Amino acid sequence: MGIYEELEARGLIAQVTNKEEIRELVNNGKAIFYIGFDCTADSLTAGHFMTLVLMKRLQQAGNRPIALIGGGTTMIGDPSGRTDMRKMLTIEDIRHNADCFKRQMERFIEFGPDKALMVNNADWLLNLNYVDLLREVGPHFSVNNMLRAECYKQRMEKGLSFLEFNYMIMQSYDFYHLFKEYGCNMQFGGDDQWSNMLGGTELIRRKLGKDAHCLTITLLTDSNGMKMGKTAGNAVWLDANKTSPFDFYQYWRNVGDADVLKCIKMLTFISLDQIKEFESYDSSRINELKEILAFELTKMVHGEDEATKAQEAARALFSGAGDDANMPTTELDSLEGEGELLLNLLMKAGLTASKGEGRRLVEQGGISLDAEKVTDPNLVISKEKLKEGIKIKKGKKIFHKIILK
């Protein structure tokens, strides 16, 4: 089985421009492909995981990845999958975010001479002359066709800014530039990017001739990664300072039953033969599969030691076995009185943003203290209890320990 057939078997591929040509390039290690990452935050999220793993798979098969940092396109903002315009970031913010992305990608992809490349489209997009760009690129784009693109259609009712309307042209220009400068012959992206990506393929062929070998593949996901990467309204980050290894593990440990095998196929390097055996498991073993998924992904992002610690802490919570020493913990240096209001503790632990939010959670039955549901929003936890340490459960998935030094 070639790598292309493996990608199909793992359920990764959605649409392609030329299956036979793509299969030939990928299976023979001749693909030079790029995937873009806009720098909208200072960390990649769980939603980027599929593309990072995909790049690693293809590199291991002899193909050359180009990680395109979107320092330029981030200044415009992709309208795909959004109901409003993205927040405008400063150049300084974008540069900082790009540096953070680079450090995280290096855990997955091997960069260097004759290996993976990392480039930033700010290096060419920010130097473009607007009138020159209009003359060079503008004639090759039909406004009628652009407005029919799914990424724009969904925004037309609420309003699409001219700024965002240019995103397809910028993304297309990226492929054109990478094709000319680096011999990049293939682009990957989420299935919601199909229209944008076809724009790049068409631009290359219109500018350089119909025989230009430029190919497009979209993955069976949107650009946020199978709608992954968010839980309870918060992003699940790859940065341990933003999402702890325990919380990262817990996120994957709590995926829906119907998604476990799909995630194992798409996101882990467990062999297809082993996955076929997993498919024979009955429903009583679903939690075993969830542990395998959570452990494998946490190991890839945070290392085996942290994955083991997270698994032990999770087992301590769910089955009474294992060590809870690695549970996310807030240590209090002191108390002003002989106790502390629970609502204040929730805020100090970063579990809520305000007393009002904490009160609503308690009143709705969303907070447990040492495995007991809390019903009184005015509950005060004594100093003696805090010295022993308390375990707070928020909702079904978030656990936190608070202890007074």
C-alpha positions in Angstrom: 0.0 0.0 0.0 1.4 3.4 -1.0 1.1 6.5 1.2 -1.7 7.8 -1.0 -3.8 4.7 -0.5 -3.1 4.9 3.2 -4.4 8.5 3.3 -7.5 7.2 1.6 -7.9 4.3 4.0 -7.5 6.6 7.0 -10.4 8.7 5.6 -8.4 11.8 5.1 -8.9 12.8 1.4 -12.1 14.7 0.3 -11.4 16.2 -3.1 -8.5 16.1 -5.6 -7.9 17.7 -9.0 -6.2 14.7 -10.6 -6.1 11.5 -8.6 -3.8 9.5 -10.8 -1.2 12.2 -11.0 -1.3 13.0 -7.3 -1.0 9.3 -6.4 2.0 9.0 -8.7 3.8 11.9 -7.2 3.0 11.2 -3.5 3.7 7.4 -3.7 7.1 8.1 -5.3 8.1 10.8 -2.9 8.1 13.5 -5.6 5.5 15.8 -4.1 6.6 19.3 -2.9 3.5 20.4 -1.1 2.5 23.3 1.1 0.0 23.8 3.8 -0.8 27.3 5.1 -1.2 28.4 8.7 -2.5 31.9 9.4 -1.1 33.4 12.6 -4.3 34.4 14.4 -3.1 33.3 17.9 0.2 32.6 19.6 -0.3 28.9 19.6 -1.5 26.2 17.2 -4.6 24.3 18.4 -5.9 20.8 18.4 -7.7 21.8 15.2 -4.3 22.0 13.4 -3.4 18.5 14.5 -4.5 16.7 11.4 -2.5 18.9 9.0 0.7 18.5 11.2 0.3 14.8 11.3 -0.4 14.7 7.5 2.8 16.6 6.8 4.7 14.2 9.0 3.2 11.2 7.2 4.1 12.6 3.8 7.6 13.6 4.8 8.3 10.1 6.1 7.2 8.8 2.7 9.9 10.9 1.0 7.9 14.0 0.1 8.9 17.5 0.9 6.6 19.7 3.0 6.5 23.5 2.9 5.0 25.0 6.1 3.6 28.4 5.0 3.3 30.8 7.8 0.6 33.3 6.9 2.2 36.5 8.1 0.7 38.4 5.1 -2.7 36.7 4.7 -3.3 37.0 8.5 -3.4 40.8 7.9 -6.5 40.3 5.7 -8.3 37.4 7.3 -9.9 34.3 5.8 -13.8 34.6 5.6 -14.2 30.8 5.3 -16.4 29.3 8.0 -17.0 32.6 9.7 -20.1 34.8 10.2 -18.1 38.0 10.9 -14.8 39.6 10.1 -11.7 38.5 12.0 -10.1 40.7 14.5 -7.4 42.9 12.9 -4.0 42.1 14.4 -0.9 44.3 14.5 2.2 43.5 12.5 4.0 42.9 15.9 1.3 40.5 17.1 1.5 38.5 13.8 5.3 38.3 13.9 5.1 37.0 17.5 2.5 34.4 16.6 4.5 33.3 13.6 7.6 32.7 15.9 5.4 30.6 18.3 4.1 28.5 15.4 7.6 27.8 14.2 8.7 26.4 17.5 5.7 24.1 17.7 5.9 22.8 14.2 9.5 21.7 14.7 8.2 19.0 17.1 6.4 17.3 14.2 8.3 18.1 11.0 12.1 17.9 10.2 13.3 21.2 8.8 16.6 21.8 7.0 18.4 21.5 3.7 16.7 19.1 1.4 14.1 18.5 4.2 11.0 20.6 5.0 10.9 24.3 4.3 9.3 27.0 6.5 8.4 30.2 4.7 6.4 33.3 5.5 4.1 34.9 2.9 4.7 38.3 4.4 8.1 38.1 2.6 6.4 38.5 -0.7 2.8 39.7 -0.1 3.7 42.8 1.9 6.0 44.0 -0.9 3.5 43.7 -3.7 2.5 46.9 -5.5 -1.3 47.1 -5.6 -1.6 48.4 -9.2 1.0 45.9 -10.5 -0.9 43.1 -8.7 -4.2 44.1 -10.3 -2.6 44.0 -13.7 -0.8 40.8 -13.2 -3.4 38.8 -11.3 -6.7 40.6 -11.7 -7.5 39.6 -15.3 -7.4 35.9 -14.3 -10.2 36.1 -11.7 -13.9 36.2 -12.5 -15.9 38.1 -9.8 -19.0 36.1 -10.8 -17.1 32.9 -10.1 -15.7 34.2 -6.8 -19.1 35.2 -5.5 -20.3 31.6 -6.2 -17.5 30.2 -4.0 -18.9 28.7 -0.8 -16.4 30.6 1.4 -18.0 33.9 0.2 -21.7 32.8 -0.3 -22.1 32.1 3.4 -21.0 35.7 4.2 -23.1 37.6 1.6 -26.2 38.0 3.8 -24.3 39.5 6.7 -21.9 41.4 4.6 -18.5 40.6 3.0 -15.9 43.3 3.3 -13.7 44.2 0.3 -10.7 43.4 2.5 -11.8 39.8 2.9 -12.9 39.5 -0.7 -9.2 39.7 -1.6 -8.2 36.7 0.5 -8.8 34.2 -2.3 -6.4 36.3 -4.5 -3.7 36.4 -1.9 -4.0 32.7 -1.2 -3.9 31.9 -4.9 -0.8 34.1 -5.3 0.9 32.1 -2.5 0.6 28.9 -4.6 1.8 30.8 -7.7 4.8 32.2 -5.8 5.7 28.8 -4.2 5.4 27.1 -7.6 7.8 29.5 -9.2 10.3 29.8 -6.4 10.4 26.3 -4.8 8.9 24.0 -7.4 5.9 23.4 -5.2 3.5 21.2 -7.2 0.8 20.4 -4.7 -1.3 22.1 -2.0 -3.3 20.7 0.9 -6.1 22.3 2.9 -9.4 21.8 4.6 -12.4 21.0 2.4 -13.9 24.4 3.0 -10.9 25.8 1.2 -11.6 24.1 -2.1 -12.6 27.3 -3.9 -9.7 29.3 -2.6 -7.3 26.5 -3.6 -8.6 26.0 -7.1 -8.0 29.8 -7.6 -4.3 29.1 -7.1 -4.3 26.1 -9.5 -6.0 28.2 -12.1 -3.7 31.2 -11.7 -0.6 29.0 -12.2 -2.1 27.5 -15.4 -3.3 30.8 -16.8 0.1 32.5 -16.1 2.4 29.7 -17.0 0.5 27.5 -19.3 -2.0 24.6 -19.1 0.8 22.1 -18.9 2.0 23.4 -15.5 1.8 20.5 -13.0 0.0 22.0 -10.0 -2.3 19.9 -8.0 -4.8 20.4 -5.2 -6.0 18.1 -2.4 -8.6 18.9 0.3 -8.9 16.9 3.4 -12.1 15.5 4.9 -12.2 18.3 7.4 -12.8 22.1 7.5 -9.8 24.4 8.0 -10.3 24.2 11.8 -9.8 20.5 11.8 -13.0 18.3 11.9 -14.6 21.1 14.0 -12.0 20.0 16.6 -9.9 22.2 18.8 -12.6 23.8 20.9 -14.3 22.7 24.1 -16.8 24.6 26.3 -16.1 27.7 24.2 -12.3 27.6 24.7 -9.6 26.5 22.3 -7.5 23.4 23.1 -3.9 24.6 22.5 -0.7 22.8 21.7 1.2 25.1 24.0 1.4 23.5 27.5 1.2 27.0 29.1 -2.2 27.5 27.6 -3.7 24.0 27.7 -1.9 21.7 30.2 -1.0 18.2 29.2 -3.7 16.9 31.5 -6.4 19.0 29.9 -5.1 18.1 26.5 -5.3 14.4 27.4 -8.8 14.9 28.9 -10.0 16.6 25.7 -9.2 13.6 23.6 -10.3 11.2 26.3 -13.7 12.7 26.1 -14.4 12.7 22.4 -17.7 11.2 21.4 -18.0 7.5 21.1 -18.8 7.7 17.4 -15.6 9.7 16.7 -13.0 7.6 18.6 -12.0 5.2 15.7 -12.2 8.1 13.2 -9.7 10.1 15.3 -7.4 7.1 15.8 -7.4 6.6 12.0 -6.8 10.2 11.1 -4.5 11.4 13.8 -2.4 8.6 15.1 0.4 6.5 13.6 -1.2 3.3 14.8 -1.1 0.8 11.9 -4.2 0.1 9.9 -4.0 -3.6 10.8 -4.1 -2.7 14.5 -7.0 -0.3 13.9 -8.9 -3.1 12.0 -8.6 -5.1 15.2 -9.9 -2.1 17.2 -13.0 -2.1 15.0 -13.9 -5.5 16.3 -14.1 -4.3 19.9 -17.6 -4.2 21.4 -19.0 -1.1 23.1 -17.7 -2.2 26.5 -14.2 -1.4 25.3 -14.9 2.1 24.1 -13.1 3.7 27.0 -10.0 1.6 26.3 -9.9 3.1 22.8 -10.4 6.6 24.2 -7.4 6.1 26.5 -5.3 4.9 23.5 -6.3 8.0 21.5 -5.6 10.4 24.3 -2.3 8.9 25.2 -1.0 8.7 21.6 -1.8 12.3 20.8 -0.6 13.7 24.2 2.7 11.8 23.7 3.1 13.4 20.2 2.6 16.9 21.5 4.0 16.8 25.1 6.2 13.7 25.2 5.7 10.3 26.7 6.4 11.3 30.3 3.7 14.0 30.3 1.3 11.6 28.6 1.9 9.0 31.3 1.4 11.5 34.0 -1.8 12.8 32.4 -3.1 9.2 32.0 -2.4 8.4 35.7 -4.1 11.6 36.9 -7.2 10.8 34.7 -7.4 7.2 36.0 -7.2 8.5 39.6 -10.3 10.7 38.9 -12.4 8.2 36.9 -11.5 4.8 38.5 -10.0 5.6 41.8 -6.6 4.2 40.7 -3.4 6.0 39.8 -1.8 9.2 41.0 -3.6 12.5 40.9 -0.3 14.5 41.6 -0.3 15.6 38.0 -3.8 17.1 38.0 -3.8 20.8 37.1 -3.2 22.6 40.4 -3.4 26.1 41.8 -1.4 26.8 44.9 -2.5 29.6 47.3 0.2 31.4 49.2 -2.1 32.7 51.9 -5.7 33.6 52.9 -6.9 36.8 54.3 -9.3 35.1 56.7 -10.0 31.6 58.0 -11.6 30.5 54.7 -12.3 31.5 51.1 -15.5 31.8 49.1 -15.8 29.0 46.6 -16.6 31.6 43.9 -13.3 33.3 44.5 -11.5 30.0 44.3 -13.0 29.3 41.0 -11.7 32.6 39.7 -8.2 32.1 41.2 -8.0 28.7 39.5 -9.0 30.2 36.1 -12.2 28.1 36.0 -14.5 31.1 35.8 -14.0 34.7 34.7 -16.3 36.3 37.3 -18.3 35.6 40.4 -21.4 35.8 38.3 -20.3 33.1 36.0 -19.4 30.9 39.1 -22.7 31.5 40.7 -24.6 30.5 37.6 -22.5 27.3 37.3 -23.2 26.3 40.9 -26.9 27.1 40.6 -27.0 25.0 37.4 -25.3 22.0 39.1 -22.0 22.4 37.1 -19.6 22.4 40.1 -18.6 19.5 42.3 -16.2 19.6 45.2 -14.4 16.4 46.2 -16.9 14.4 44.2 -19.9 16.1 45.9 -22.2 18.4 43.9 -22.2 21.9 45.3 -25.6 23.6 45.7 -24.7 26.7 47.7 -23.0 29.5 45.7 -22.1 31.2 49.1 -20.1 28.2 50.3 -16.9 29.1 52.1 -14.0 26.6 52.1 -12.1 26.5 55.4 -8.4 27.1 55.7 -7.9 23.6 57.1 -9.7 22.0 54.1 -7.6 24.0 51.7 -4.4 22.9 53.4 -5.5 19.3 52.8 -6.3 20.2 49.2 -9.6 20.2 47.4 -10.6 18.8 44.0 -13.0 20.8 41.9 -14.9 19.4 38.9 -16.4 21.8 36.4 -19.0 20.3 34.1 -18.1 16.7 33.0 -14.5 17.2 31.8 -12.6 19.8 33.7 -10.8 19.0 36.9 -8.6 21.2 39.1 -6.9 20.9 42.5 -6.5 23.8 44.8 -4.2 23.7 47.8 -3.0 26.2 50.4 0.7 26.1 51.0 
